[in-house]
Amino acid sequence: MRKIYEYMSKEEKVRALELLRVDIKELEQELQNDYSRVVKDAITETLNRYQSEEEWLKNEDEEK
């Protein structure tokens, strides 16, 4: 996903970071539901990827 960030403006990166944070909160809430282990594993995997992307974007924003 990071390759696409090279084509984004600073404002677009800030907006993407905001949207990622919203999605992360929603995924964290979904983990509280009574889903099967397979579903929770998928949510956790997605959450981890989103958190990694959030960290990368946050660092990109702080560097510039």
N, CA and C atoms as a LAMMPS dump frame, in Angstrom:
ITEM: TIMESTEP
0
ITEM: NUMBER OF ATOMS
192
ITEM: BOX BOUNDS ff ff ff
-5.0000000000000000e+02 5.0000000000000000e+02
-5.0000000000000000e+02 5.0000000000000000e+02
-5.0000000000000000e+02 5.0000000000000000e+02
ITEM: ATOMS id mol type element x y z
1 1 1 N 0.821 -1.191 0
2 1 2 C 0 0 0
3 1 3 C 0.866 1.256 0
4 2 1 N 2.057 1.178 0.494
5 2 2 C 2.903 2.359 0.609
6 2 3 C 3.292 2.953 -0.723
7 3 1 N 3.341 2.154 -1.751
8 3 2 C 3.709 2.655 -3.072
9 3 3 C 2.76 3.775 -3.504
10 4 1 N 1.501 3.634 -3.187
11 4 2 C 0.524 4.648 -3.585
12 4 3 C 0.759 5.968 -2.853
13 5 1 N 1.329 5.901 -1.664
14 5 2 C 1.579 7.117 -0.897
15 5 3 C 2.562 8.043 -1.603
16 6 1 N 3.411 7.495 -2.452
17 6 2 C 4.378 8.313 -3.174
18 6 3 C 3.681 9.314 -4.106
19 7 1 N 2.477 9.005 -4.508
20 7 2 C 1.733 9.855 -5.449
21 7 3 C 0.753 10.791 -4.743
22 8 1 N 0.717 10.726 -3.421
23 8 2 C -0.245 11.526 -2.668
24 8 3 C 0.396 12.818 -2.162
25 9 1 N -0.399 13.866 -2.11
26 9 2 C 0.071 15.125 -1.539
27 9 3 C 0.069 15.006 -0.016
28 10 1 N 0.673 15.973 0.627
29 10 2 C 0.719 15.969 2.095
30 10 3 C -0.692 15.975 2.681
31 11 1 N -1.593 16.763 2.095
32 11 2 C -2.964 16.836 2.586
33 11 3 C -3.677 15.491 2.432
34 12 1 N -3.416 14.832 1.329
35 12 2 C -4.024 13.516 1.102
36 12 3 C -3.489 12.483 2.091
37 13 1 N -2.21 12.579 2.416
38 13 2 C -1.633 11.667 3.406
39 13 3 C -2.227 11.907 4.787
40 14 1 N -2.436 13.164 5.13
41 14 2 C -3.048 13.499 6.424
42 14 3 C -4.468 12.945 6.47
43 15 1 N -5.205 13.096 5.393
44 15 2 C -6.581 12.568 5.318
45 15 3 C -6.579 11.04 5.408
46 16 1 N -5.636 10.399 4.726
47 16 2 C -5.532 8.939 4.79
48 16 3 C -5.235 8.488 6.214
49 17 1 N -4.394 9.217 6.919
50 17 2 C -4.072 8.903 8.303
51 17 3 C -5.316 9.013 9.184
52 18 1 N -6.1 10.054 8.978
53 18 2 C -7.348 10.227 9.735
54 18 3 C -8.296 9.054 9.486
55 19 1 N -8.439 8.67 8.229
56 19 2 C -9.337 7.564 7.887
57 19 3 C -8.841 6.237 8.451
58 20 1 N -7.536 6.029 8.433
59 20 2 C -6.974 4.813 9.02
60 20 3 C -7.286 4.742 10.509
61 21 1 N -7.176 5.874 11.186
62 21 2 C -7.449 5.898 12.632
63 21 3 C -8.913 5.569 12.925
64 22 1 N -9.807 6.039 12.083
65 22 2 C -11.229 5.706 12.243
66 22 3 C -11.43 4.206 12.053
67 23 1 N -10.825 3.658 11.017
68 23 2 C -10.944 2.22 10.748
69 23 3 C -10.344 1.391 11.871
70 24 1 N -9.23 1.833 12.422
71 24 2 C -8.589 1.109 13.522
72 24 3 C -9.509 1.047 14.726
73 25 1 N -10.152 2.156 15.042
74 25 2 C -11.089 2.167 16.179
75 25 3 C -12.254 1.215 15.933
76 26 1 N -12.756 1.209 14.712
77 26 2 C -13.863 0.304 14.381
78 26 3 C -13.432 -1.158 14.484
79 27 1 N -12.235 -1.468 14.018
80 27 2 C -11.736 -2.841 14.104
81 27 3 C -11.529 -3.265 15.556
82 28 1 N -11.031 -2.357 16.373
83 28 2 C -10.852 -2.667 17.795
84 28 3 C -12.189 -2.959 18.46
85 29 1 N -13.218 -2.23 18.064
86 29 2 C -14.556 -2.49 18.603
87 29 3 C -15.086 -3.832 18.119
88 30 1 N -14.815 -4.171 16.862
89 30 2 C -15.272 -5.445 16.314
90 30 3 C -14.651 -6.629 17.048
91 31 1 N -13.439 -6.461 17.529
92 31 2 C -12.779 -7.541 18.266
93 31 3 C -13.508 -7.875 19.567
94 32 1 N -14.302 -6.942 20.057
95 32 2 C -15.047 -7.17 21.295
96 32 3 C -16.276 -8.056 21.078
97 33 1 N -16.698 -8.2 19.824
98 33 2 C -17.872 -9.019 19.506
99 33 3 C -17.543 -10.504 19.612
100 34 1 N -18.587 -11.282 19.693
101 34 2 C -18.433 -12.731 19.87
102 34 3 C -18.387 -13.43 18.514
103 35 1 N -17.268 -13.265 17.808
104 35 2 C -17.076 -13.91 16.517
105 35 3 C -16.275 -15.197 16.707
106 36 1 N -16.293 -16.016 15.68
107 36 2 C -15.477 -17.233 15.715
108 36 3 C -13.998 -16.847 15.668
109 37 1 N -13.159 -17.798 16.009
110 37 2 C -11.718 -17.544 16.047
111 37 3 C -11.189 -17.114 14.68
112 38 1 N -11.696 -17.726 13.625
113 38 2 C -11.235 -17.395 12.268
114 38 3 C -11.518 -15.932 11.943
115 39 1 N -12.705 -15.473 12.277
116 39 2 C -13.085 -14.078 12.004
117 39 3 C -12.233 -13.135 12.844
118 40 1 N -12.049 -13.474 14.121
119 40 2 C -11.227 -12.618 14.986
120 40 3 C -9.787 -12.566 14.501
121 41 1 N -9.281 -13.683 13.997
122 41 2 C -7.926 -13.694 13.448
123 41 3 C -7.82 -12.777 12.235
124 42 1 N -8.826 -12.796 11.379
125 42 2 C -8.838 -11.927 10.2
126 42 3 C -8.902 -10.457 10.612
127 43 1 N -9.721 -10.158 11.594
128 43 2 C -9.82 -8.778 12.085
129 43 3 C -8.49 -8.344 12.688
130 44 1 N -7.873 -9.213 13.47
131 44 2 C -6.591 -8.897 14.099
132 44 3 C -5.507 -8.665 13.053
133 45 1 N -5.49 -9.492 12.031
134 45 2 C -4.504 -9.332 10.956
135 45 3 C -4.693 -7.988 10.247
136 46 1 N -5.92 -7.649 9.953
137 46 2 C -6.216 -6.368 9.3
138 46 3 C -5.847 -5.21 10.221
139 47 1 N -6.171 -5.338 11.479
140 47 2 C -5.85 -4.309 12.465
141 47 3 C -4.343 -4.089 12.532
142 48 1 N -3.587 -5.153 12.547
143 48 2 C -2.127 -5.036 12.596
144 48 3 C -1.579 -4.33 11.359
145 49 1 N -2.119 -4.674 10.192
146 49 2 C -1.683 -4.005 8.958
147 49 3 C -2.016 -2.524 8.985
148 50 1 N -3.218 -2.204 9.429
149 50 2 C -3.632 -0.798 9.494
150 50 3 C -2.775 -0.022 10.486
151 51 1 N -2.446 -0.626 11.614
152 51 2 C -1.604 0.051 12.598
153 51 3 C -0.208 0.286 12.041
154 52 1 N 0.29 -0.661 11.27
155 52 2 C 1.589 -0.494 10.624
156 52 3 C 1.542 0.667 9.63
157 53 1 N 0.486 0.717 8.839
158 53 2 C 0.315 1.818 7.879
159 53 3 C 0.169 3.149 8.604
160 54 1 N -0.559 3.155 9.7
161 54 2 C -0.739 4.377 10.488
162 54 3 C 0.618 4.876 10.983
163 55 1 N 1.427 3.981 11.52
164 55 2 C 2.741 4.353 12.022
165 55 3 C 3.613 4.904 10.898
166 56 1 N 3.577 4.256 9.747
167 56 2 C 4.379 4.702 8.614
168 56 3 C 3.943 6.101 8.163
169 57 1 N 2.645 6.3 8.032
170 57 2 C 2.147 7.625 7.611
171 57 3 C 2.462 8.691 8.65
172 58 1 N 2.331 8.344 9.914
173 58 2 C 2.623 9.297 10.98
174 58 3 C 4.093 9.721 10.916
175 59 1 N 4.979 8.772 10.703
176 59 2 C 6.401 9.081 10.588
177 59 3 C 6.693 9.922 9.345
178 60 1 N 6.026 9.62 8.257
179 60 2 C 6.177 10.404 7.031
180 60 3 C 5.753 11.843 7.263
181 61 1 N 4.666 12.032 7.972
182 61 2 C 4.15 13.374 8.24
183 61 3 C 5.09 14.145 9.153
184 62 1 N 5.677 13.471 10.137
185 62 2 C 6.574 14.133 11.08
186 62 3 C 7.9 14.51 10.423
187 63 1 N 8.332 13.731 9.44
188 63 2 C 9.603 14.002 8.767
189 63 3 C 9.539 15.242 7.907
190 64 1 N 8.373 15.578 7.4
191 64 2 C 8.25 16.694 6.447
192 64 3 C 7.672 17.916 7.092
